[in-house]
Amino acid sequence: MEEAGPGLDARARGELVHGVLAKFWARVGDQEGLRALDDAGRQSLVAAAVAAEIEAHPHRALFGAEFWRLEQTRVTALACEWLAGELERPPFTVVALEEAFKLDLAGLPLRLRADRIDRLAHGGELLVDYKTGRAKRASWEPPRPDEPQLPLYALAREAALRGIAFGAVRKGECAFEDFPKGIVCGGESVEREAEWRTALPMWRAELETLAREYLAGHAVVQPKDGATTCRYCELALFCRVNEAGPLAAEDEEVADDAS
């Protein structure tokens, strides 16, 4: 079970930031609209979006006015920092927010929801997934990608899409982690198009294999990164991993290294 702690947890804070940015772009629409705002106007719109999100927050009554005042200041500053980076991109238009769509993956029906889809200056689409925690492009790589959401979105919108990106919304570290590299700020190129077209069938093959294994009830004990995967797992009592001899030995090696 999840542990309770003081204030909002990381997920709730992330959802608050998602909601604020969705409200802002629903109002502003594109980079041209963003450029038309001066710093004060941008901050005013962001602050109004934060206030609306806080007012409708399911935990609104659990915390006092001072807590929410501090949270409003924090989220407003963070969102404004993120939007300052959006000004440096080539022109784009936000064409979808919280877009829901479906994907049949080797017989496994999936319902997906994308944070945001941009139409880029050269005509293709970029799908953005906001992250307020750590996010790296390496998490999309096979085998068994750690965070397959964006590759799944790419397969569902393959015809129009030209790239995917994590939008890392963190104080002092706001940036895009994109694929192909440079698609956000550098636009399209022959090399990036070739890289994108190579990645799509690779992701499809890998994710369809995982989908078929899931549907077949495939439950082999196979930690992706060996003892590292198991180190912080909270389900050890339910797992058969200790029956795998090599992992037990690997655990002993890790313990020896730590000492």
Secondary structure as the mmCIF struct_conf table of DSSP 4:
data_model
#
loop_
_struct_conf.conf_type_id
_struct_conf.id
_struct_conf.beg_label_comp_id
_struct_conf.beg_label_asym_id
_struct_conf.beg_label_seq_id
_struct_conf.end_label_comp_id
_struct_conf.end_label_asym_id
_struct_conf.end_label_seq_id
HELX_LH_PP_P HELX_LH_PP_P1 GLU A 2 ALA A 4
BEND BEND1 PRO A 6 GLY A 7
HELX_RH_AL_P HELX_RH_AL_P1 ALA A 10 VAL A 28
STRN STRN1 ASP A 30 ASP A 30
HELX_RH_AL_P HELX_RH_AL_P2 GLN A 31 ARG A 35
TURN_TY1_P TURN_TY1_P1 ALA A 36 ALA A 36
BEND BEND2 LEU A 37 LEU A 37
HELX_RH_AL_P HELX_RH_AL_P3 ASP A 39 GLU A 55
TURN_TY1_P TURN_TY1_P2 ALA A 56 ALA A 56
TURN_TY1_P TURN_TY1_P3 PRO A 58 HIS A 59
HELX_RH_3T_P HELX_RH_3T_P1 ARG A 60 LEU A 62
BEND BEND3 PHE A 63 PHE A 63
HELX_RH_AL_P HELX_RH_AL_P4 ALA A 65 GLU A 86
TURN_TY1_P TURN_TY1_P4 LEU A 87 GLU A 88
BEND BEND4 ARG A 89 ARG A 89
HELX_LH_PP_P HELX_LH_PP_P2 PRO A 90 PRO A 91
STRN STRN2 PHE A 92 LEU A 105
TURN_TY1_P TURN_TY1_P5 ALA A 106 GLY A 107
STRN STRN3 LEU A 108 LEU A 120
TURN_TY1_P TURN_TY1_P6 ALA A 121 HIS A 122
BEND BEND5 GLY A 123 GLY A 123
STRN STRN4 GLU A 125 LYS A 131
BEND BEND6 THR A 132 GLY A 133
HELX_RH_3T_P HELX_RH_3T_P2 ARG A 137 TRP A 140
HELX_LH_PP_P HELX_LH_PP_P3 GLU A 141 GLU A 141
BEND BEND7 PRO A 142 ARG A 144
BEND BEND8 ASP A 146 ASP A 146
HELX_RH_AL_P HELX_RH_AL_P5 GLN A 149 ALA A 156
TURN_TY1_P TURN_TY1_P7 ARG A 157 ALA A 160
STRN STRN5 LEU A 161 ALA A 168
TURN_TY1_P TURN_TY1_P8 LYS A 171 GLY A 172
STRN STRN6 ALA A 175 PHE A 179
BEND BEND9 PRO A 180 PRO A 180
TURN_TY1_P TURN_TY1_P9 LYS A 181 GLY A 182
HELX_RH_AL_P HELX_RH_AL_P6 ILE A 183 GLY A 186
HELX_RH_AL_P HELX_RH_AL_P7 VAL A 190 LEU A 215
TURN_TY1_P TURN_TY1_P10 ALA A 216 GLY A 217
TURN_TY1_P TURN_TY1_P11 LYS A 224 GLY A 226
HELX_RH_AL_P HELX_RH_AL_P8 ALA A 227 CYS A 230
TURN_TY1_P TURN_TY1_P12 ARG A 231 TYR A 232
BEND BEND10 GLU A 234 GLU A 234
HELX_RH_3T_P HELX_RH_3T_P3 ALA A 236 PHE A 238
HELX_RH_3T_P HELX_RH_3T_P4 VAL A 241 GLU A 243
HELX_RH_AL_P HELX_RH_AL_P9 GLY A 245 ALA A 258
#
